[in-house]
Amino acid sequence: MKNVNTLLLLILLSFHLSAQQNDFAFENRVYAENIQSVKFHIEGLPLSMPLIDLNSNTPLLLRFDDTDAEVKTYTYKIIHCDADWQRSQLGELEYLDGFTEETIRDYRYSFKTVIPFVHYWVQLPNQDMRWTKSGNYLLVVYEDEGQRRPVITRRFMVVDPIVQIQPQVLRPAKVSKSRTHQEIDFIVDHQQVDIRTPMTEVQAVVLQNGRWGTAVTDIKPAFVRPRQMVFDHQDKIVFPAGKEFRYLDIRSLRSRSENISLIERYQDRTEIILYKDEPRANQSYNFFEDINGNFILESFDASDADLGADYASVLFSLAADPDSYQEYELFIVGEMTSWQPQEAFRLVYNNNINAYVAKPTLKQGFYNFAYAAVPRGVENPVPDFSVIEGDWHLTENNYTVLVYYRPFGARYDRLIGARSFSQTPR
């Protein structure tokens, strides 16, 4: 009997360890070329971050296209994470009410498009799955045709808003950064919760334009007052200001917007050629309204953008001297690439036109993007916008402050406050 119990224990341990091994990253990624146009936001607010109140009546909405154009079985699950985006100590039954995994049931075929696709969507929470704890979560979508494989991972946050955040954007005190960077200070009022040791129980995270790769993390209060924590650090919560994002308007494939040189429509494809861009690092700052690197799927040619917006190959070109970027690989980056360097958006130098070029396929819509430099030979590099685009302290950016709380003896990080704001430095 003792041997049987030992064997059962080893089997359970092996199953637990295998369950902890992941074939996906705990970050925003798309793992399959046929998965396109992934959007994850608060329903009705397509430019919003996937950040939702614990007891909100408005769900998050995930939607995407499969350009293989055949119906497949996609399943999804959500994983509770700590503030540093590692799997938390909570078991699924401790943070979920309902099923721990479910199938995406809502899908429709594209309608009168040159490039056929199947459009999928799912709301969270729903009648099958609802979270019960605040904190960080990872949504994982699997394709269950044949061998199970992950195709999408997306981070989202559930906040139990029991603190108030008072933020401001400042010019950095450090002279060398005063014209190129922005500094964030903020105060956290916690009248509703008694935080006994803020320096050890509380940490904050600040994001610029929803980019996790450049987030400032694990920020402790600089000092505390009665029922207040002050996050006023010199040269710590500082971001390169960048410049306003470039834009691409392909909401119509029948008429050209101002930065489109040519639209060629064929029976089996549509190709778009853009006017050449130039590096802006040494150009003066020019303000114009942007959507801070995000994108909106929309079509002037169809009544239903989800099903009627078509795909087109878009030729980008950047007129630049290759000798200036020998240490880098260049990419087009934005929310459309999950803020990461993707192979389809890699720029390659073309001697015939003396420019870097890339030709990704995009769905009709309005896109913000930037040209980014990635150092060669660096593992998990963060795209750098400053090299090509430059920085100016008056650039309008969107910032998000997240406040996490883990009291002594607790097993997970509660998200007790969140605030998104946009302003130019004082």
VMD Tcl script that draws the C-alpha trace (Angstrom):
set ca {
  {0.00 0.00 0.00}
  {2.88 2.32 0.80}
  {4.36 1.75 -2.68}
  {0.99 2.50 -4.31}
  {0.68 5.79 -2.39}
  {4.23 6.72 -3.35}
  {3.49 5.98 -7.02}
  {0.31 8.08 -6.93}
  {2.22 10.93 -5.32}
  {4.88 10.80 -8.04}
  {2.21 10.77 -10.76}
  {0.47 13.80 -9.24}
  {3.78 15.63 -8.86}
  {4.71 14.88 -12.46}
  {1.32 16.17 -13.65}
  {1.71 19.33 -11.58}
  {5.18 20.03 -12.95}
  {4.10 19.43 -16.53}
  {1.16 21.78 -16.02}
  {3.58 24.48 -14.93}
  {5.68 24.12 -18.08}
  {4.38 26.52 -20.69}
  {4.71 26.50 -24.45}
  {3.89 30.21 -24.50}
  {5.27 33.46 -23.10}
  {3.55 35.47 -20.39}
  {3.32 38.52 -22.65}
  {1.38 39.83 -25.63}
  {2.20 37.63 -28.62}
  {0.75 36.02 -31.72}
  {2.24 32.60 -32.49}
  {0.72 31.74 -35.89}
  {0.97 33.59 -39.22}
  {-2.68 32.88 -40.07}
  {-3.85 34.79 -36.97}
  {-4.30 38.45 -37.92}
  {-5.78 41.71 -36.59}
  {-5.89 40.78 -32.91}
  {-7.73 43.36 -30.79}
  {-8.31 43.05 -27.03}
  {-9.99 45.94 -25.23}
  {-13.00 47.06 -23.21}
  {-16.09 46.42 -25.32}
  {-17.10 49.58 -27.14}
  {-13.73 51.28 -26.52}
  {-11.37 49.94 -29.21}
  {-8.45 52.16 -28.10}
  {-8.64 51.17 -24.43}
  {-6.20 48.98 -22.55}
  {-7.57 45.60 -21.36}
  {-8.01 47.00 -17.84}
  {-11.34 46.39 -16.11}
  {-12.88 46.85 -12.67}
  {-13.47 43.69 -10.64}
  {-17.25 44.20 -10.56}
  {-17.67 45.92 -13.92}
  {-20.74 45.21 -16.03}
  {-18.81 46.00 -19.23}
  {-16.76 43.04 -20.51}
  {-13.45 42.81 -22.31}
  {-13.64 41.82 -25.96}
  {-11.11 39.70 -27.85}
  {-11.44 39.48 -31.63}
  {-9.19 38.15 -34.37}
  {-9.17 36.78 -37.92}
  {-7.96 33.41 -39.19}
  {-6.83 33.88 -42.81}
  {-6.76 30.13 -43.38}
  {-10.47 30.80 -43.98}
  {-11.74 27.55 -42.51}
  {-13.54 27.09 -39.22}
  {-11.37 25.66 -36.45}
  {-11.79 24.88 -32.79}
  {-10.22 27.56 -30.58}
  {-10.23 27.26 -26.81}
  {-9.16 29.76 -24.19}
  {-8.11 29.86 -20.56}
  {-6.97 32.57 -18.17}
  {-4.07 32.41 -15.73}
  {-3.72 34.56 -12.62}
  {-0.30 36.23 -12.35}
  {1.74 38.14 -9.81}
  {2.75 41.78 -10.34}
  {5.87 40.59 -12.21}
  {3.81 38.47 -14.64}
  {4.75 35.10 -13.23}
  {2.07 32.50 -12.47}
  {0.65 33.24 -9.01}
  {0.30 30.74 -6.19}
  {-3.47 30.61 -6.57}
  {-5.13 27.54 -8.01}
  {-7.68 27.98 -10.79}
  {-10.62 27.33 -8.49}
  {-9.41 30.14 -6.21}
  {-9.64 32.86 -8.86}
  {-12.25 31.49 -11.29}
  {-15.98 30.97 -11.02}
  {-17.14 28.54 -13.69}
  {-15.14 26.51 -16.17}
  {-11.35 26.74 -16.28}
  {-11.26 26.38 -20.06}
  {-13.85 27.02 -22.74}
  {-14.36 27.04 -26.52}
  {-14.77 30.20 -28.60}
  {-18.23 29.72 -30.04}
  {-18.74 33.00 -31.89}
  {-17.37 33.23 -35.42}
  {-18.48 34.33 -38.89}
  {-17.07 34.12 -42.40}
  {-15.81 37.23 -44.18}
  {-18.21 38.76 -46.69}
  {-17.23 39.83 -50.25}
  {-13.52 40.20 -49.47}
  {-10.68 39.40 -51.86}
  {-8.78 37.72 -49.01}
  {-11.18 35.31 -47.25}
  {-10.98 34.83 -43.48}
  {-12.98 33.67 -40.48}
  {-13.59 36.26 -37.77}
  {-13.73 35.07 -34.12}
  {-14.68 36.90 -30.94}
  {-15.28 36.24 -27.25}
  {-16.30 38.39 -24.29}
  {-14.72 38.12 -20.84}
  {-16.08 37.56 -18.28}
  {-19.04 35.53 -19.50}
  {-21.56 32.99 -18.23}
  {-18.96 30.22 -18.52}
  {-15.98 31.91 -16.91}
  {-15.71 34.76 -14.41}
  {-12.76 35.90 -12.29}
  {-13.14 36.49 -8.55}
  {-9.82 38.15 -7.68}
  {-8.12 41.35 -8.76}
  {-4.62 41.35 -10.22}
  {-2.82 40.51 -13.44}
  {-4.16 37.85 -15.81}
  {-2.93 36.16 -18.96}
  {-5.44 35.09 -21.62}
  {-4.22 32.10 -23.65}
  {-5.97 31.02 -26.86}
  {-5.22 27.55 -28.28}
  {-5.94 26.00 -31.63}
  {-7.35 22.54 -30.96}
  {-7.20 21.13 -34.48}
  {-4.93 18.08 -34.33}
  {-1.99 18.97 -32.10}
  {-2.96 21.57 -29.52}
  {-0.89 24.75 -29.86}
  {-1.09 28.31 -28.49}
  {-1.89 31.02 -31.05}
  {-2.50 34.13 -28.93}
  {-1.46 35.35 -25.48}
  {-2.74 38.65 -24.10}
  {-2.18 40.36 -20.77}
  {-5.07 42.03 -18.97}
  {-5.65 43.55 -15.54}
  {-8.56 43.38 -13.13}
  {-8.60 46.20 -10.57}
  {-10.41 46.50 -7.25}
  {-10.26 50.31 -7.04}
  {-9.87 51.08 -3.34}
  {-7.14 53.73 -3.65}
  {-7.03 57.06 -5.48}
  {-4.10 58.01 -7.74}
  {-3.09 61.61 -8.39}
  {-0.51 61.68 -11.22}
  {1.38 64.38 -13.09}
  {3.84 64.55 -15.99}
  {6.97 66.64 -15.44}
  {10.13 67.59 -17.25}
  {12.97 65.57 -15.70}
  {15.19 67.39 -13.24}
  {18.24 65.87 -14.91}
  {19.43 68.49 -17.41}
  {20.55 65.95 -20.04}
  {16.97 64.58 -20.24}
  {14.94 67.75 -19.78}
  {14.28 68.25 -23.53}
  {13.89 64.60 -24.55}
  {12.21 62.74 -21.67}
  {9.14 62.85 -19.43}
  {9.00 62.07 -15.71}
  {5.96 60.72 -13.86}
  {5.23 61.52 -10.20}
  {2.10 60.44 -8.37}
  {0.43 60.28 -4.96}
  {-1.67 57.33 -3.79}
  {-4.43 58.03 -1.23}
  {-5.52 54.92 0.67}
  {-8.32 56.12 2.94}
  {-10.29 52.87 2.43}
  {-7.52 50.43 3.29}
  {-5.08 50.29 6.17}
  {-1.65 49.60 4.67}
  {0.67 49.05 7.60}
  {4.06 48.73 5.88}
  {3.78 50.43 2.48}
  {7.49 50.12 1.71}
  {7.27 46.33 1.64}
  {3.60 45.65 0.87}
  {3.04 48.03 -2.06}
  {4.62 48.36 -5.49}
  {3.65 50.34 -8.56}
  {4.10 49.99 -12.31}
  {3.98 52.79 -14.89}
  {3.44 52.18 -18.61}
  {3.78 54.55 -21.55}
  {1.21 54.02 -24.33}
  {0.46 50.50 -23.07}
  {4.00 49.21 -23.81}
  {5.03 46.53 -21.32}
  {8.53 46.26 -22.77}
  {9.46 49.76 -21.54}
  {7.39 49.77 -18.32}
  {9.00 50.98 -15.09}
  {8.26 48.26 -12.54}
  {8.63 47.45 -8.84}
  {8.38 51.10 -7.78}
  {8.27 51.63 -4.02}
  {6.98 54.82 -2.34}
  {9.61 57.52 -1.91}
  {8.02 58.43 1.43}
  {4.71 58.08 3.23}
  {2.25 60.35 5.02}
  {-0.84 59.42 7.03}
  {-3.05 57.52 4.55}
  {-0.87 58.66 1.63}
  {2.04 57.24 -0.33}
  {4.18 59.61 -2.39}
  {5.97 58.29 -5.48}
  {8.33 61.18 -6.21}
  {11.64 59.70 -7.35}
  {14.40 61.63 -9.07}
  {15.35 60.17 -12.47}
  {13.57 56.85 -11.92}
  {10.08 56.97 -13.44}
  {11.41 58.54 -16.64}
  {10.53 57.70 -20.25}
  {11.91 58.86 -23.61}
  {9.20 61.20 -24.85}
  {9.33 60.05 -28.48}
  {7.40 62.00 -31.09}
  {3.85 61.78 -32.35}
  {3.32 58.46 -34.14}
  {3.29 58.15 -37.91}
  {-0.03 57.08 -39.35}
  {-1.48 54.97 -42.14}
  {-5.08 55.36 -43.28}
  {-6.27 52.43 -45.40}
  {-9.94 52.61 -44.49}
  {-10.64 52.82 -48.21}
  {-9.05 50.68 -50.91}
  {-10.78 52.69 -53.63}
  {-9.35 56.13 -52.94}
  {-5.93 57.24 -51.73}
  {-5.33 58.97 -48.40}
  {-2.59 61.59 -48.20}
  {0.39 59.28 -47.52}
  {-0.55 56.64 -50.14}
  {1.20 56.83 -53.51}
  {-0.59 54.01 -55.33}
  {-3.34 51.42 -54.85}
  {-3.30 48.47 -57.23}
  {-6.31 46.14 -57.11}
  {-6.04 42.69 -58.67}
  {-8.47 39.81 -58.79}
  {-6.72 37.93 -55.98}
  {-5.01 40.72 -53.99}
  {-4.66 44.42 -53.31}
  {-1.28 46.15 -53.09}
  {-0.63 49.59 -51.62}
  {2.54 51.64 -52.07}
  {3.23 54.43 -49.56}
  {5.28 57.54 -50.12}
  {8.82 57.30 -48.75}
  {9.34 58.18 -45.12}
  {12.45 59.80 -43.67}
  {14.13 59.54 -40.26}
  {12.90 62.22 -37.84}
  {15.59 62.07 -35.15}
  {17.19 65.29 -36.38}
  {13.98 66.98 -37.50}
  {12.11 69.58 -35.48}
  {9.07 68.48 -33.47}
  {5.67 68.73 -35.15}
  {2.52 68.23 -33.11}
  {-0.53 66.47 -34.56}
  {-3.27 64.31 -33.09}
  {-2.44 60.61 -32.93}
  {-3.74 57.50 -31.17}
  {-0.48 56.75 -29.37}
  {0.58 53.76 -31.45}
  {-2.78 51.99 -31.47}
  {-4.98 51.03 -34.43}
  {-8.65 50.89 -35.34}
  {-10.15 48.37 -37.77}
  {-12.58 50.23 -39.97}
  {-13.70 50.28 -43.61}
  {-15.32 52.98 -45.71}
  {-15.95 50.33 -48.37}
  {-18.09 47.96 -46.26}
  {-20.84 48.38 -43.68}
  {-19.39 45.75 -41.33}
  {-15.65 46.23 -40.74}
  {-15.26 42.95 -38.87}
  {-16.44 40.89 -41.85}
  {-16.24 43.23 -44.83}
  {-12.90 45.00 -44.31}
  {-10.35 43.48 -46.69}
  {-6.64 42.79 -46.42}
  {-3.94 44.48 -48.50}
  {-0.17 44.22 -48.86}
  {1.36 47.57 -47.84}
  {4.81 48.62 -49.03}
  {6.57 50.82 -46.46}
  {9.87 52.50 -47.35}
  {12.29 54.46 -45.18}
  {14.85 56.55 -47.07}
  {17.90 56.20 -44.86}
  {21.64 55.65 -45.13}
  {22.38 51.99 -44.19}
  {25.79 53.00 -42.79}
  {23.98 54.85 -40.00}
  {22.24 51.69 -38.78}
  {24.85 48.95 -39.14}
  {24.51 48.04 -35.45}
  {20.74 47.65 -35.71}
  {17.94 45.75 -37.36}
  {15.01 47.96 -38.29}
  {11.32 47.20 -37.81}
  {7.89 48.80 -38.09}
  {6.41 48.68 -34.59}
  {3.11 49.57 -32.94}
  {0.14 48.00 -31.22}
  {-0.45 46.16 -34.52}
  {2.80 44.21 -33.84}
  {2.09 43.81 -30.09}
  {4.89 46.40 -29.65}
  {7.39 43.71 -30.60}
  {9.69 43.20 -33.60}
  {7.87 40.80 -35.93}
  {9.40 39.16 -38.98}
  {6.63 40.39 -41.31}
  {7.46 43.97 -40.31}
  {11.25 43.72 -40.66}
  {12.81 46.39 -42.90}
  {15.38 45.24 -45.49}
  {17.59 47.65 -47.44}
  {16.80 47.88 -51.16}
  {19.66 49.28 -53.22}
  {17.39 49.99 -56.20}
  {15.44 52.67 -54.36}
  {18.01 53.54 -51.65}
  {15.60 52.79 -48.86}
  {14.65 50.21 -46.27}
  {11.44 48.39 -47.23}
  {8.88 46.05 -45.68}
  {5.64 44.68 -47.10}
  {3.31 43.37 -44.38}
  {-0.34 42.50 -44.91}
  {-2.83 44.65 -43.01}
  {-6.59 44.76 -42.64}
  {-8.41 47.95 -43.56}
  {-8.23 50.51 -40.79}
  {-6.35 53.43 -39.31}
  {-2.91 52.60 -37.92}
  {-0.28 54.39 -35.84}
  {3.29 53.12 -36.09}
  {6.93 54.04 -35.60}
  {10.22 52.93 -37.10}
  {12.25 51.15 -34.42}
  {15.88 50.09 -34.14}
  {16.76 46.79 -32.48}
  {20.41 46.16 -31.48}
  {21.89 43.15 -33.25}
  {22.83 40.11 -31.17}
  {20.71 41.08 -28.16}
  {18.38 38.46 -26.68}
  {14.77 39.66 -26.20}
  {15.54 43.21 -27.36}
  {13.24 46.16 -26.72}
  {12.53 48.21 -29.88}
  {14.09 51.66 -29.58}
  {12.14 54.49 -31.22}
  {14.65 57.22 -30.34}
  {17.25 56.18 -32.95}
  {15.04 56.90 -35.97}
  {12.13 58.96 -34.63}
  {13.88 61.11 -32.01}
  {12.42 62.54 -28.78}
  {10.84 65.80 -27.68}
  {9.61 66.57 -24.17}
  {6.32 68.13 -25.34}
  {5.11 64.97 -27.12}
  {1.66 63.86 -26.00}
  {1.74 60.33 -24.54}
  {-0.70 58.20 -22.58}
  {0.46 56.83 -19.22}
  {-1.02 54.19 -16.94}
  {-0.21 53.79 -13.24}
  {-0.96 50.43 -11.59}
  {-0.74 49.95 -7.80}
  {-0.33 46.42 -6.36}
  {-0.76 45.42 -2.73}
  {0.32 42.20 -1.03}
  {-0.13 42.36 2.75}
  {2.04 40.21 4.96}
  {1.05 36.54 4.62}
  {-1.00 36.99 1.43}
  {-0.48 34.64 -1.53}
  {-1.07 36.99 -4.45}
  {-0.74 40.61 -5.55}
  {-3.99 42.55 -5.45}
  {-4.41 45.34 -7.99}
  {-5.97 48.06 -5.84}
  {-5.64 51.09 -8.09}
  {-5.23 52.05 -11.75}
  {-5.21 55.38 -13.52}
  {-4.67 56.23 -17.19}
  {-4.01 59.84 -18.16}
  {-2.59 61.95 -20.94}
  {-1.01 65.38 -20.60}
  {2.08 67.33 -21.61}
  {4.77 68.11 -18.99}
  {4.44 71.05 -16.67}
}
mol new
graphics top color blue
foreach p $ca { graphics top sphere $p radius 0.5 }
foreach p [lrange $ca 0 end-1] q [lrange $ca 1 end] { graphics top cylinder $p $q radius 0.2 }
display resetview
